[in-house]
Amino acid sequence: MSEHVIRRIESRDGRQYVEIMARDDGLFRFVESTEMSDEGYVFWTPTHWSGIFDDADHAEREARATLPWLRSQILT
């Protein structure tokens, strides 16, 4: 199953982002990634995976409702 990023939203501090993904079967999901560090190395790692949605807007609405940093970014 392949998928590609159709939308990316970054946190204000640049340490997290969420990508809305389109799958080749016509469904969508989102994946949150967070900047981490360990022993002086900085890297990105997935920290939240969503379920599957019928459209990209539904996936984004769920990301905004689920991820605290993204929800607070809307309110301020």
PDB file with one MODEL, atoms N, CA, C and O in Angstrom:
MODEL        1
ATOM      1  N   MET A   1       0.851  -1.179   0.000  1.00  0.00           N
ATOM      2  CA  MET A   1       0.000   0.000   0.000  1.00  0.00           C
ATOM      3  C   MET A   1       0.890   1.233   0.000  1.00  0.00           C
ATOM      4  O   MET A   1       1.684   1.434   0.918  1.00  0.00           O
ATOM      5  N   SER A   2       0.756   2.042  -1.016  1.00  0.00           N
ATOM      6  CA  SER A   2       1.536   3.281  -1.012  1.00  0.00           C
ATOM      7  C   SER A   2       0.644   4.452  -0.615  1.00  0.00           C
ATOM      8  O   SER A   2      -0.579   4.401  -0.741  1.00  0.00           O
ATOM      9  N   GLU A   3       1.286   5.495  -0.138  1.00  0.00           N
ATOM     10  CA  GLU A   3       0.581   6.705   0.246  1.00  0.00           C
ATOM     11  C   GLU A   3       1.490   7.890   0.025  1.00  0.00           C
ATOM     12  O   GLU A   3       2.711   7.748  -0.048  1.00  0.00           O
ATOM     13  N   HIS A   4       0.886   9.064  -0.081  1.00  0.00           N
ATOM     14  CA  HIS A   4       1.683  10.278  -0.261  1.00  0.00           C
ATOM     15  C   HIS A   4       1.081  11.409   0.556  1.00  0.00           C
ATOM     16  O   HIS A   4      -0.117  11.431   0.840  1.00  0.00           O
ATOM     17  N   VAL A   5       1.939  12.339   0.922  1.00  0.00           N
ATOM     18  CA  VAL A   5       1.540  13.474   1.752  1.00  0.00           C
ATOM     19  C   VAL A   5       0.801  14.486   0.879  1.00  0.00           C
ATOM     20  O   VAL A   5       1.290  14.899  -0.173  1.00  0.00           O
ATOM     21  N   ILE A   6      -0.399  14.879   1.345  1.00  0.00           N
ATOM     22  CA  ILE A   6      -1.138  15.908   0.618  1.00  0.00           C
ATOM     23  C   ILE A   6      -1.211  17.222   1.401  1.00  0.00           C
ATOM     24  O   ILE A   6      -1.531  18.271   0.841  1.00  0.00           O
ATOM     25  N   ARG A   7      -0.911  17.154   2.703  1.00  0.00           N
ATOM     26  CA  ARG A   7      -0.954  18.344   3.547  1.00  0.00           C
ATOM     27  C   ARG A   7      -0.032  18.131   4.737  1.00  0.00           C
ATOM     28  O   ARG A   7       0.020  17.039   5.303  1.00  0.00           O
ATOM     29  N   ARG A   8       0.691  19.170   5.113  1.00  0.00           N
ATOM     30  CA  ARG A   8       1.573  19.100   6.282  1.00  0.00           C
ATOM     31  C   ARG A   8       1.363  20.349   7.123  1.00  0.00           C
ATOM     32  O   ARG A   8       1.391  21.464   6.603  1.00  0.00           O
ATOM     33  N   ILE A   9       1.154  20.164   8.418  1.00  0.00           N
ATOM     34  CA  ILE A   9       0.955  21.279   9.344  1.00  0.00           C
ATOM     35  C   ILE A   9       2.026  21.173  10.423  1.00  0.00           C
ATOM     36  O   ILE A   9       2.147  20.145  11.089  1.00  0.00           O
ATOM     37  N   GLU A  10       2.801  22.239  10.590  1.00  0.00           N
ATOM     38  CA  GLU A  10       3.876  22.242  11.583  1.00  0.00           C
ATOM     39  C   GLU A  10       3.460  23.000  12.834  1.00  0.00           C
ATOM     40  O   GLU A  10       2.671  23.943  12.769  1.00  0.00           O
ATOM     41  N   SER A  11       3.993  22.584  13.963  1.00  0.00           N
ATOM     42  CA  SER A  11       3.761  23.304  15.215  1.00  0.00           C
ATOM     43  C   SER A  11       4.500  24.634  15.163  1.00  0.00           C
ATOM     44  O   SER A  11       5.442  24.805  14.389  1.00  0.00           O
ATOM     45  N   ARG A  12       4.068  25.560  15.985  1.00  0.00           N
ATOM     46  CA  ARG A  12       4.710  26.885  16.005  1.00  0.00           C
ATOM     47  C   ARG A  12       6.185  26.810  16.380  1.00  0.00           C
ATOM     48  O   ARG A  12       7.002  27.576  15.869  1.00  0.00           O
ATOM     49  N   ASP A  13       6.522  25.886  17.272  1.00  0.00           N
ATOM     50  CA  ASP A  13       7.923  25.784  17.695  1.00  0.00           C
ATOM     51  C   ASP A  13       8.769  24.920  16.751  1.00  0.00           C
ATOM     52  O   ASP A  13       9.978  24.794  16.946  1.00  0.00           O
ATOM     53  N   GLY A  14       8.141  24.331  15.736  1.00  0.00           N
ATOM     54  CA  GLY A  14       8.867  23.542  14.753  1.00  0.00           C
ATOM     55  C   GLY A  14       9.307  22.171  15.224  1.00  0.00           C
ATOM     56  O   GLY A  14      10.096  21.512  14.547  1.00  0.00           O
ATOM     57  N   ARG A  15       8.810  21.724  16.382  1.00  0.00           N
ATOM     58  CA  ARG A  15       9.254  20.438  16.921  1.00  0.00           C
ATOM     59  C   ARG A  15       8.269  19.303  16.670  1.00  0.00           C
ATOM     60  O   ARG A  15       8.542  18.156  17.024  1.00  0.00           O
ATOM     61  N   GLN A  16       7.134  19.612  16.066  1.00  0.00           N
ATOM     62  CA  GLN A  16       6.151  18.589  15.723  1.00  0.00           C
ATOM     63  C   GLN A  16       5.500  18.964  14.401  1.00  0.00           C
ATOM     64  O   GLN A  16       5.429  20.137  14.035  1.00  0.00           O
ATOM     65  N   TYR A  17       5.034  17.961  13.703  1.00  0.00           N
ATOM     66  CA  TYR A  17       4.220  18.210  12.515  1.00  0.00           C
ATOM     67  C   TYR A  17       3.276  17.035  12.322  1.00  0.00           C
ATOM     68  O   TYR A  17       3.502  15.933  12.821  1.00  0.00           O
ATOM     69  N   VAL A  18       2.219  17.309  11.587  1.00  0.00           N
ATOM     70  CA  VAL A  18       1.284  16.258  11.223  1.00  0.00           C
ATOM     71  C   VAL A  18       1.153  16.272   9.702  1.00  0.00           C
ATOM     72  O   VAL A  18       1.081  17.328   9.074  1.00  0.00           O
ATOM     73  N   GLU A  19       1.125  15.086   9.138  1.00  0.00           N
ATOM     74  CA  GLU A  19       0.954  14.952   7.693  1.00  0.00           C
ATOM     75  C   GLU A  19      -0.347  14.227   7.414  1.00  0.00           C
ATOM     76  O   GLU A  19      -0.626  13.181   8.000  1.00  0.00           O
ATOM     77  N   ILE A  20      -1.140  14.788   6.519  1.00  0.00           N
ATOM     78  CA  ILE A  20      -2.356  14.142   6.033  1.00  0.00           C
ATOM     79  C   ILE A  20      -1.918  13.342   4.821  1.00  0.00           C
ATOM     80  O   ILE A  20      -1.341  13.882   3.877  1.00  0.00           O
ATOM     81  N   MET A  21      -2.199  12.050   4.860  1.00  0.00           N
ATOM     82  CA  MET A  21      -1.716  11.129   3.834  1.00  0.00           C
ATOM     83  C   MET A  21      -2.876  10.601   2.996  1.00  0.00           C
ATOM     84  O   MET A  21      -3.923  10.240   3.533  1.00  0.00           O
ATOM     85  N   ALA A  22      -2.685  10.556   1.674  1.00  0.00           N
ATOM     86  CA  ALA A  22      -3.630   9.912   0.767  1.00  0.00           C
ATOM     87  C   ALA A  22      -3.086   8.540   0.417  1.00  0.00           C
ATOM     88  O   ALA A  22      -1.939   8.398  -0.005  1.00  0.00           O
ATOM     89  N   ARG A  23      -3.915   7.546   0.595  1.00  0.00           N
ATOM     90  CA  ARG A  23      -3.515   6.180   0.255  1.00  0.00           C
ATOM     91  C   ARG A  23      -3.938   5.861  -1.165  1.00  0.00           C
ATOM     92  O   ARG A  23      -4.834   6.507  -1.708  1.00  0.00           O
ATOM     93  N   ASP A  24      -3.300   4.869  -1.771  1.00  0.00           N
ATOM     94  CA  ASP A  24      -3.639   4.545  -3.154  1.00  0.00           C
ATOM     95  C   ASP A  24      -4.998   3.847  -3.288  1.00  0.00           C
ATOM     96  O   ASP A  24      -5.463   3.626  -4.406  1.00  0.00           O
ATOM     97  N   ASP A  25      -5.637   3.499  -2.173  1.00  0.00           N
ATOM     98  CA  ASP A  25      -6.983   2.917  -2.234  1.00  0.00           C
ATOM     99  C   ASP A  25      -8.077   3.973  -2.084  1.00  0.00           C
ATOM    100  O   ASP A  25      -9.257   3.637  -1.981  1.00  0.00           O
ATOM    101  N   GLY A  26      -7.680   5.264  -2.072  1.00  0.00           N
ATOM    102  CA  GLY A  26      -8.642   6.348  -2.001  1.00  0.00           C
ATOM    103  C   GLY A  26      -9.014   6.774  -0.593  1.00  0.00           C
ATOM    104  O   GLY A  26      -9.873   7.640  -0.422  1.00  0.00           O
ATOM    105  N   LEU A  27      -8.389   6.188   0.417  1.00  0.00           N
ATOM    106  CA  LEU A  27      -8.649   6.544   1.807  1.00  0.00           C
ATOM    107  C   LEU A  27      -7.528   7.441   2.332  1.00  0.00           C
ATOM    108  O   LEU A  27      -6.523   7.651   1.652  1.00  0.00           O
ATOM    109  N   PHE A  28      -7.706   7.968   3.548  1.00  0.00           N
ATOM    110  CA  PHE A  28      -6.774   8.937   4.101  1.00  0.00           C
ATOM    111  C   PHE A  28      -6.461   8.614   5.558  1.00  0.00           C
ATOM    112  O   PHE A  28      -7.215   7.903   6.222  1.00  0.00           O
ATOM    113  N   ARG A  29      -5.344   9.142   6.047  1.00  0.00           N
ATOM    114  CA  ARG A  29      -4.983   9.030   7.459  1.00  0.00           C
ATOM    115  C   ARG A  29      -4.048  10.174   7.797  1.00  0.00           C
ATOM    116  O   ARG A  29      -3.628  10.920   6.912  1.00  0.00           O
ATOM    117  N   PHE A  30      -3.716  10.317   9.079  1.00  0.00           N
ATOM    118  CA  PHE A  30      -2.707  11.299   9.462  1.00  0.00           C
ATOM    119  C   PHE A  30      -1.678  10.647  10.357  1.00  0.00           C
ATOM    120  O   PHE A  30      -1.957   9.683  11.070  1.00  0.00           O
ATOM    121  N   VAL A  31      -0.474  11.203  10.298  1.00  0.00           N
ATOM    122  CA  VAL A  31       0.638  10.742  11.123  1.00  0.00           C
ATOM    123  C   VAL A  31       1.305  11.972  11.728  1.00  0.00           C
ATOM    124  O   VAL A  31       1.674  12.909  11.021  1.00  0.00           O
ATOM    125  N   GLU A  32       1.450  11.949  13.055  1.00  0.00           N
ATOM    126  CA  GLU A  32       2.169  13.010  13.750  1.00  0.00           C
ATOM    127  C   GLU A  32       3.616  12.554  13.947  1.00  0.00           C
ATOM    128  O   GLU A  32       3.866  11.394  14.274  1.00  0.00           O
ATOM    129  N   SER A  33       4.554  13.458  13.750  1.00  0.00           N
ATOM    130  CA  SER A  33       5.968  13.198  14.031  1.00  0.00           C
ATOM    131  C   SER A  33       6.483  14.261  14.981  1.00  0.00           C
ATOM    132  O   SER A  33       6.048  15.412  14.947  1.00  0.00           O
ATOM    133  N   THR A  34       7.424  13.854  15.835  1.00  0.00           N
ATOM    134  CA  THR A  34       7.976  14.733  16.851  1.00  0.00           C
ATOM    135  C   THR A  34       9.501  14.674  16.803  1.00  0.00           C
ATOM    136  O   THR A  34      10.092  13.613  16.601  1.00  0.00           O
ATOM    137  N   GLU A  35      10.118  15.831  16.993  1.00  0.00           N
ATOM    138  CA  GLU A  35      11.579  15.895  17.054  1.00  0.00           C
ATOM    139  C   GLU A  35      12.033  15.340  18.405  1.00  0.00           C
ATOM    140  O   GLU A  35      11.538  15.751  19.455  1.00  0.00           O
ATOM    141  N   MET A  36      12.960  14.420  18.365  1.00  0.00           N
ATOM    142  CA  MET A  36      13.501  13.804  19.574  1.00  0.00           C
ATOM    143  C   MET A  36      15.018  13.960  19.570  1.00  0.00           C
ATOM    144  O   MET A  36      15.620  14.260  18.539  1.00  0.00           O
ATOM    145  N   SER A  37      15.621  13.752  20.729  1.00  0.00           N
ATOM    146  CA  SER A  37      17.082  13.747  20.794  1.00  0.00           C
ATOM    147  C   SER A  37      17.521  12.660  21.758  1.00  0.00           C
ATOM    148  O   SER A  37      16.846  12.358  22.742  1.00  0.00           O
ATOM    149  N   ASP A  38      18.664  12.088  21.449  1.00  0.00           N
ATOM    150  CA  ASP A  38      19.229  11.030  22.281  1.00  0.00           C
ATOM    151  C   ASP A  38      20.738  11.052  22.105  1.00  0.00           C
ATOM    152  O   ASP A  38      21.248  10.905  20.994  1.00  0.00           O
ATOM    153  N   GLU A  39      21.435  11.233  23.195  1.00  0.00           N
ATOM    154  CA  GLU A  39      22.896  11.237  23.196  1.00  0.00           C
ATOM    155  C   GLU A  39      23.474  12.179  22.138  1.00  0.00           C
ATOM    156  O   GLU A  39      24.438  11.843  21.450  1.00  0.00           O
ATOM    157  N   GLY A  40      22.876  13.346  22.025  1.00  0.00           N
ATOM    158  CA  GLY A  40      23.381  14.352  21.107  1.00  0.00           C
ATOM    159  C   GLY A  40      22.859  14.251  19.684  1.00  0.00           C
ATOM    160  O   GLY A  40      23.140  15.126  18.865  1.00  0.00           O
ATOM    161  N   TYR A  41      22.113  13.213  19.374  1.00  0.00           N
ATOM    162  CA  TYR A  41      21.541  13.072  18.043  1.00  0.00           C
ATOM    163  C   TYR A  41      20.111  13.580  18.051  1.00  0.00           C
ATOM    164  O   TYR A  41      19.350  13.304  18.978  1.00  0.00           O
ATOM    165  N   VAL A  42      19.752  14.320  17.017  1.00  0.00           N
ATOM    166  CA  VAL A  42      18.391  14.824  16.865  1.00  0.00           C
ATOM    167  C   VAL A  42      17.774  14.097  15.679  1.00  0.00           C
ATOM    168  O   VAL A  42      18.397  13.971  14.624  1.00  0.00           O
ATOM    169  N   PHE A  43      16.544  13.618  15.857  1.00  0.00           N
ATOM    170  CA  PHE A  43      15.876  12.870  14.806  1.00  0.00           C
ATOM    171  C   PHE A  43      14.371  13.045  14.930  1.00  0.00           C
ATOM    172  O   PHE A  43      13.870  13.479  15.968  1.00  0.00           O
ATOM    173  N   TRP A  44      13.662  12.710  13.879  1.00  0.00           N
ATOM    174  CA  TRP A  44      12.203  12.753  13.854  1.00  0.00           C
ATOM    175  C   TRP A  44      11.661  11.338  13.974  1.00  0.00           C
ATOM    176  O   TRP A  44      12.186  10.400  13.374  1.00  0.00           O
ATOM    177  N   THR A  45      10.600  11.202  14.764  1.00  0.00           N
ATOM    178  CA  THR A  45       9.988   9.888  14.907  1.00  0.00           C
ATOM    179  C   THR A  45       8.463  10.025  14.917  1.00  0.00           C
ATOM    180  O   THR A  45       7.936  10.982  15.483  1.00  0.00           O
ATOM    181  N   PRO A  46       7.753   9.084  14.299  1.00  0.00           N
ATOM    182  CA  PRO A  46       6.295   9.111  14.366  1.00  0.00           C
ATOM    183  C   PRO A  46       5.841   8.914  15.813  1.00  0.00           C
ATOM    184  O   PRO A  46       6.352   8.041  16.515  1.00  0.00           O
ATOM    185  N   THR A  47       4.884   9.723  16.253  1.00  0.00           N
ATOM    186  CA  THR A  47       4.407   9.636  17.629  1.00  0.00           C
ATOM    187  C   THR A  47       2.904   9.415  17.726  1.00  0.00           C
ATOM    188  O   THR A  47       2.391   9.161  18.816  1.00  0.00           O
ATOM    189  N   HIS A  48       2.194   9.505  16.617  1.00  0.00           N
ATOM    190  CA  HIS A  48       0.757   9.205  16.623  1.00  0.00           C
ATOM    191  C   HIS A  48       0.337   8.804  15.220  1.00  0.00           C
ATOM    192  O   HIS A  48       0.690   9.464  14.242  1.00  0.00           O
ATOM    193  N   TRP A  49      -0.418   7.718  15.129  1.00  0.00           N
ATOM    194  CA  TRP A  49      -0.968   7.244  13.868  1.00  0.00           C
ATOM    195  C   TRP A  49      -2.477   7.214  14.006  1.00  0.00           C
ATOM    196  O   TRP A  49      -3.007   6.739  15.010  1.00  0.00           O
ATOM    197  N   SER A  50      -3.156   7.712  13.014  1.00  0.00           N
ATOM    198  CA  SER A  50      -4.618   7.724  13.070  1.00  0.00           C
ATOM    199  C   SER A  50      -5.192   6.449  12.476  1.00  0.00           C
ATOM    200  O   SER A  50      -4.482   5.577  11.976  1.00  0.00           O
ATOM    201  N   GLY A  51      -6.493   6.388  12.556  1.00  0.00           N
ATOM    202  CA  GLY A  51      -7.234   5.380  11.814  1.00  0.00           C
ATOM    203  C   GLY A  51      -7.384   5.839  10.367  1.00  0.00           C
ATOM    204  O   GLY A  51      -6.650   6.710   9.901  1.00  0.00           O
ATOM    205  N   ILE A  52      -8.329   5.251   9.675  1.00  0.00           N
ATOM    206  CA  ILE A  52      -8.541   5.522   8.257  1.00  0.00           C
ATOM    207  C   ILE A  52      -9.812   6.361   8.089  1.00  0.00           C
ATOM    208  O   ILE A  52     -10.803   6.153   8.788  1.00  0.00           O
ATOM    209  N   PHE A  53      -9.763   7.308   7.153  1.00  0.00           N
ATOM    210  CA  PHE A  53     -10.885   8.211   6.910  1.00  0.00           C
ATOM    211  C   PHE A  53     -11.261   8.208   5.432  1.00  0.00           C
ATOM    212  O   PHE A  53     -10.445   7.893   4.566  1.00  0.00           O
ATOM    213  N   ASP A  54     -12.514   8.566   5.165  1.00  0.00           N
ATOM    214  CA  ASP A  54     -13.009   8.601   3.783  1.00  0.00           C
ATOM    215  C   ASP A  54     -12.505   9.796   2.989  1.00  0.00           C
ATOM    216  O   ASP A  54     -12.423   9.734   1.762  1.00  0.00           O
ATOM    217  N   ASP A  55     -12.161  10.899   3.684  1.00  0.00           N
ATOM    218  CA  ASP A  55     -11.668  12.067   2.957  1.00  0.00           C
ATOM    219  C   ASP A  55     -10.612  12.796   3.791  1.00  0.00           C
ATOM    220  O   ASP A  55     -10.510  12.614   5.004  1.00  0.00           O
ATOM    221  N   ALA A  56      -9.839  13.619   3.100  1.00  0.00           N
ATOM    222  CA  ALA A  56      -8.714  14.322   3.733  1.00  0.00           C
ATOM    223  C   ALA A  56      -9.192  15.320   4.782  1.00  0.00           C
ATOM    224  O   ALA A  56      -8.544  15.481   5.817  1.00  0.00           O
ATOM    225  N   ASP A  57     -10.304  15.985   4.534  1.00  0.00           N
ATOM    226  CA  ASP A  57     -10.801  16.968   5.499  1.00  0.00           C
ATOM    227  C   ASP A  57     -11.188  16.308   6.818  1.00  0.00           C
ATOM    228  O   ASP A  57     -10.947  16.866   7.888  1.00  0.00           O
ATOM    229  N   HIS A  58     -11.783  15.132   6.745  1.00  0.00           N
ATOM    230  CA  HIS A  58     -12.141  14.394   7.966  1.00  0.00           C
ATOM    231  C   HIS A  58     -10.870  14.007   8.725  1.00  0.00           C
ATOM    232  O   HIS A  58     -10.830  14.109   9.951  1.00  0.00           O
ATOM    233  N   ALA A  59      -9.844  13.570   8.017  1.00  0.00           N
ATOM    234  CA  ALA A  59      -8.573  13.224   8.655  1.00  0.00           C
ATOM    235  C   ALA A  59      -7.971  14.446   9.347  1.00  0.00           C
ATOM    236  O   ALA A  59      -7.470  14.340  10.467  1.00  0.00           O
ATOM    237  N   GLU A  60      -8.016  15.599   8.692  1.00  0.00           N
ATOM    238  CA  GLU A  60      -7.466  16.811   9.301  1.00  0.00           C
ATOM    239  C   GLU A  60      -8.285  17.255  10.516  1.00  0.00           C
ATOM    240  O   GLU A  60      -7.714  17.653  11.532  1.00  0.00           O
ATOM    241  N   ARG A  61      -9.606  17.191  10.421  1.00  0.00           N
ATOM    242  CA  ARG A  61     -10.443  17.554  11.570  1.00  0.00           C
ATOM    243  C   ARG A  61     -10.140  16.660  12.768  1.00  0.00           C
ATOM    244  O   ARG A  61     -10.081  17.135  13.902  1.00  0.00           O
ATOM    245  N   GLU A  62      -9.951  15.380  12.521  1.00  0.00           N
ATOM    246  CA  GLU A  62      -9.635  14.453  13.611  1.00  0.00           C
ATOM    247  C   GLU A  62      -8.254  14.750  14.191  1.00  0.00           C
ATOM    248  O   GLU A  62      -8.064  14.665  15.405  1.00  0.00           O
ATOM    249  N   ALA A  63      -7.294  15.096  13.344  1.00  0.00           N
ATOM    250  CA  ALA A  63      -5.956  15.468  13.830  1.00  0.00           C
ATOM    251  C   ALA A  63      -6.063  16.683  14.739  1.00  0.00           C
ATOM    252  O   ALA A  63      -5.457  16.712  15.810  1.00  0.00           O
ATOM    253  N   ARG A  64      -6.827  17.684  14.322  1.00  0.00           N
ATOM    254  CA  ARG A  64      -6.986  18.905  15.119  1.00  0.00           C
ATOM    255  C   ARG A  64      -7.692  18.622  16.442  1.00  0.00           C
ATOM    256  O   ARG A  64      -7.415  19.283  17.443  1.00  0.00           O
ATOM    257  N   ALA A  65      -8.595  17.651  16.456  1.00  0.00           N
ATOM    258  CA  ALA A  65      -9.307  17.295  17.685  1.00  0.00           C
ATOM    259  C   ALA A  65      -8.466  16.412  18.597  1.00  0.00           C
ATOM    260  O   ALA A  65      -8.657  16.429  19.813  1.00  0.00           O
ATOM    261  N   THR A  66      -7.550  15.651  18.042  1.00  0.00           N
ATOM    262  CA  THR A  66      -6.794  14.644  18.787  1.00  0.00           C
ATOM    263  C   THR A  66      -5.477  15.152  19.355  1.00  0.00           C
ATOM    264  O   THR A  66      -5.113  14.803  20.478  1.00  0.00           O
ATOM    265  N   LEU A  67      -4.765  15.966  18.601  1.00  0.00           N
ATOM    266  CA  LEU A  67      -3.413  16.371  18.978  1.00  0.00           C
ATOM    267  C   LEU A  67      -3.447  17.672  19.772  1.00  0.00           C
ATOM    268  O   LEU A  67      -3.821  18.711  19.226  1.00  0.00           O
ATOM    269  N   PRO A  68      -3.062  17.639  21.054  1.00  0.00           N
ATOM    270  CA  PRO A  68      -3.158  18.836  21.897  1.00  0.00           C
ATOM    271  C   PRO A  68      -2.436  20.058  21.333  1.00  0.00           C
ATOM    272  O   PRO A  68      -2.980  21.160  21.394  1.00  0.00           O
ATOM    273  N   TRP A  69      -1.242  19.899  20.792  1.00  0.00           N
ATOM    274  CA  TRP A  69      -0.494  21.050  20.274  1.00  0.00           C
ATOM    275  C   TRP A  69      -1.217  21.672  19.089  1.00  0.00           C
ATOM    276  O   TRP A  69      -1.191  22.890  18.916  1.00  0.00           O
ATOM    277  N   LEU A  70      -1.856  20.854  18.278  1.00  0.00           N
ATOM    278  CA  LEU A  70      -2.554  21.369  17.102  1.00  0.00           C
ATOM    279  C   LEU A  70      -3.862  22.041  17.516  1.00  0.00           C
ATOM    280  O   LEU A  70      -4.245  23.067  16.953  1.00  0.00           O
ATOM    281  N   ARG A  71      -4.530  21.468  18.482  1.00  0.00           N
ATOM    282  CA  ARG A  71      -5.770  22.056  19.004  1.00  0.00           C
ATOM    283  C   ARG A  71      -5.486  23.429  19.621  1.00  0.00           C
ATOM    284  O   ARG A  71      -6.216  24.385  19.361  1.00  0.00           O
ATOM    285  N   SER A  72      -4.427  23.533  20.438  1.00  0.00           N
ATOM    286  CA  SER A  72      -4.111  24.806  21.081  1.00  0.00           C
ATOM    287  C   SER A  72      -3.612  25.829  20.062  1.00  0.00           C
ATOM    288  O   SER A  72      -3.771  27.031  20.274  1.00  0.00           O
ATOM    289  N   GLN A  73      -3.027  25.387  18.988  1.00  0.00           N
ATOM    290  CA  GLN A  73      -2.553  26.285  17.938  1.00  0.00           C
ATOM    291  C   GLN A  73      -3.730  26.987  17.277  1.00  0.00           C
ATOM    292  O   GLN A  73      -3.596  28.127  16.831  1.00  0.00           O
ATOM    293  N   ILE A  74      -4.862  26.336  17.208  1.00  0.00           N
ATOM    294  CA  ILE A  74      -6.064  26.913  16.611  1.00  0.00           C
ATOM    295  C   ILE A  74      -6.659  27.968  17.547  1.00  0.00           C
ATOM    296  O   ILE A  74      -7.141  29.007  17.096  1.00  0.00           O
ATOM    297  N   LEU A  75      -6.620  27.691  18.849  1.00  0.00           N
ATOM    298  CA  LEU A  75      -7.283  28.545  19.835  1.00  0.00           C
ATOM    299  C   LEU A  75      -6.534  29.836  20.124  1.00  0.00           C
ATOM    300  O   LEU A  75      -7.125  30.798  20.614  1.00  0.00           O
ATOM    301  N   THR A  76      -5.232  29.869  19.824  1.00  0.00           N
ATOM    302  CA  THR A  76      -4.460  31.065  20.171  1.00  0.00           C
ATOM    303  C   THR A  76      -4.122  31.876  18.938  1.00  0.00           C
ATOM    304  O   THR A  76      -3.474  32.918  19.043  1.00  0.00           O
TER     305      THR A  76
ENDMDL
END
